[in-house]
Amino acid sequence: MPPESGTNPDHAIWLEVERLCSLAIDLAESVQLSIREYPGLNLAGGYLSWLILHELTTRGEVSLGELVELRPTSREWVRRLVGELVVSGFAEFLPNPNRRKSKLVKITPRGRSRYHLISGELDGFAHELQLGVGQIAAAAEVIGRINVALLAVMEKRRSRPPV
């Protein structure tokens, strides 16, 4: 008979992983709100729209495919967000000299201004968190290791014959 869940270390580990997942979802929602809640900073896609502006600011002209690779999200969602950024005057489409069917996306001066405004606000949030980059990097490292380990266990179990 297995030990009670309170004394089973494997069960306790799984409960903590679940708690971590719940906290990660809460954190993701808070990050989204940090952009959506401020007048003048609002972007329809929240954090992902800011991330797209960041990529356009740092990399220049970027293809839609490259933007899709930023986060595990659908191509349609990224295309929609880029379309909203274009309609808002924050980005523009350019012909892609390497592929006729594909367009490049480029930030506009208005988009660059909005990017810097939002980035400044996010920097203020970061300062008020009173956490060092090392602490946040360490937490990200642990979360990444848990994810890699869990994926490895799942893959190993897939290769086993069914019980």
N, C-alpha and C positions, 0 to 999 in steps of 0.2 A: 504494500500500500504506500503511495507517495506521501511525503511529508505534507503537512498543511502549507498553504500558499505563503503564510507568514514566515516559515522556516526554510522554504525551498529557495536556494540562492538563484537558480535558473529562472524561477518564476519572478523573483524580485528584480532580476536584471531586465526581464521582458517588461515588467510594469514601469520601470524607469525609462526604458526606451520609448514606451508609449507616452509617458509624461513628457519626454523630450520632444516627441513629435507634436504633441498638443501645444507645447510652448513655442515651437518653431512656427506653427500655424498662427498663433497669437502674435508673434513677432512680425511675421509677414503682413498681417492685417494692420499692425501698428505702423509699419513702414509705409504701407499704402496710404493710411490716414495722414501721415506726416506730410504728404504731398497734396492730398485731396482737400484737407481741411483749411488750408490757408488761402484767402482771397488773393487773386493775382498769381498764385502758384499753381492753381488747379490745372491738371492735365487729365484728359479723359482716361487714359490708360494708367494713370498713377505712376508708380515706380518704374514700370516697364517703359513707359513713354520717356521718362527722364533718362533711363538707361540707353534708349535709342538715341536721344539727343547727345548723351555722353559719348557714345561710339562715333556719332557723326562729327562731334567736336574734336575728338582725339585722332580719328582715322581719316577724316575727310569724306570723300565719296565712297559709299558702301553699297553693295548689292543687297537686295532683299534676302537672299539666301544666307548671307553673312549675318544679317540681323536676326534671322530665325535661330541661328546657332547660339545666340546669347543665353537663352533660357529654354528649358523644356516646355515649349508652348507650340501651338499650331501655327502653320504658315499663314492661315487665314486671319488669325488674331493679329499677328505682326503686320500683315498687309493692311488690315483695318486701322490699326494704330498709326502706321505710317501715313495712310490716307488722311486720317484726322489731323496729323501734324502738318501735312501739306495744305489741307483746307484752311487750317488756322494760320498759315503763313510761316510756320516754324521750320519747314523743310520743303524741298522741291525735288521733282524727278528730273533726271538727266538721261539722255541716251547712253547706253552702254556700248562703247566702241568694240568690245570683245564679243558681245552677244546681242543680236538684233532684238530678240524676244524679251530680253531682260533689261530693266532700267536700273540706274544707280540712284541713290538717295543722297542728297547733300543738305546740310543745315543752312538756313538763311541767316542774315544778320539779326532778324527778329528772334529766330530760334536760338541763336547763340546768346542773345541777351537774356531770354527766358531761362536757358540752361544755367547761366551764371547766377541769376537771381535765385533759382531753386537750389543750386549747389551751395550758395552762401547760407541759405536757410538750413539745409541739411548739415553743413559744417557747424552751425549754431547748435543744432540738436546733438550732434556728436560731442561737442564740448560740454554740454549740460549733462550728458550721460555719466560723466565722471568715471569712465572706464578707459583704460589704456588700449592702444591698438594691439598690444601683446596679449591682453586678456581676451579680446574679441577673436584674435587670430587663433589662440589656444582653443577656444570654444569651437571655432569653425573646424579646426584640425580634428578634434574629438568627434564631432558630428560626421565629418568626412570618413573617419576610420570606421565608425559604427556602420555607416552606409555601405562602405566597401565590404566589410565583414559580412553584413546581412546579405548582400547580393551574392557573395561567394558561397554562403551556406545555401541560399536558394538554388543556385546553379548546381551545387553538389547534390542536393536533394532531387532535382529534376532528373539527374542522370541515374538515379536509383530505380530499380524495378518497383512497381506499385506494390503496396502491402496487401 
